[in-house]
Structures are given as structure tokens and as C-alpha cells.
Amino acid sequence: MATVPAVSQLSPGDKAPAFKLLDQSGAPFGLGDSLKGAKSPHLIYFYPKADTPGCTTQACGLRDVAGDVGDVVIVGISPDAPDKQAKFDAKYGLGFPLLSDVDHQVAEAYGVWGERSLYGRKYMGIIRSAFLIDAKGKIAEAWYKISPKDTPARLVKWVSENA
């Protein structure tokens, strides 16, 4: 599915790149569609791989604060296929859309696809990041290289400061 060209990094005030991806049930989820008539911001977060320790910490942390952030729409994106996202959702009862970006076009559009390193081996992958997108489709916050534990905490803090 087509997306806008890649950018280096997004900043508050930038227009959020539109996208349409399949969720864990195989249904299409489009940012533009979700924002139509929306009054609440969206948290779009990118994570490297479903059901790994850091990604589980991040997703479960967001699940646990969902009741504290009002109507904020939480959406996770990784390169995992929808069936793997579905298993991840079912295993931890996440309850929010997990989108499949197997060709990493959306990650590139958000500037979160880049070189990573693990045990000295360099490879291309997701740089864990999160974006708050306001109801008008503009970036309100861009948190690049965010830690799994900081994602829910920053979301709660942002909501409390902007309520």
C-alpha cells in the first residue's frame, strides 16, 4: 500500500504521513480514515518485533495506561505479519490495533527505519519511536529512540499536560 516518501525525522507541527496497513485481524486501518471526524489524538508507536521482551513491555505498558489517557487512540506498527500480530494481541490482551508494515514503507515515511546494531552485528530495522498525532493530522510530539518503559509514561504525562 502506498505511502509518502521517506523523511529524516518528523517534528511537532509537521503533517503526519498518511498510511493504510492491515491490522492483526487482516482488516485495513488507515490513519486518514481514523482521523476523519476524530476529536482525540492518536499515539502511533513503532516497535521492532512482536512478543519480544522490550516490545512486550512497551505494548503491555500502553495497554495498562489506556484507561488513564482518555480517548487517545493507541496504534502499534511493526514489520510483523498480521497473524503474528494477532498472536501477540491474544497472548497479552492488548486490545488496540497492531499494524503490519512488512515492507517498512510506513516506518521509512516516519523516519524510523534505519541501521541498528545487536552484539556488534549491523542490520536495518525499526528504531523504536512514538508519535502523538492531533485530530487534525499534525505531529504533536515525536519521540525517537524511546525506551519501552518511557512510551506509556510520556503518553500519560502528555495527556495530563494537554487535557
Secondary structure as GFF3:
##gff-version 3
##sequence-region A 1 163
A	DSSP	beta_strand	20	22	.	.	.	ID=ss1
A	DSSP	beta_strand	28	30	.	.	.	ID=ss2
A	DSSP	alpha_helix	31	35	.	.	.	ID=ss3
A	DSSP	beta_strand	42	46	.	.	.	ID=ss4
A	DSSP	alpha_helix	53	65	.	.	.	ID=ss5
A	DSSP	three_ten_helix	66	68	.	.	.	ID=ss6
A	DSSP	beta_strand	73	78	.	.	.	ID=ss7
A	DSSP	alpha_helix	82	92	.	.	.	ID=ss8
A	DSSP	beta_strand	98	100	.	.	.	ID=ss9
A	DSSP	alpha_helix	105	109	.	.	.	ID=ss10
A	DSSP	beta_strand	113	118	.	.	.	ID=ss11
A	DSSP	beta_strand	121	126	.	.	.	ID=ss12
A	DSSP	beta_strand	129	133	.	.	.	ID=ss13
A	DSSP	beta_strand	139	144	.	.	.	ID=ss14
A	DSSP	alpha_helix	150	162	.	.	.	ID=ss15
###
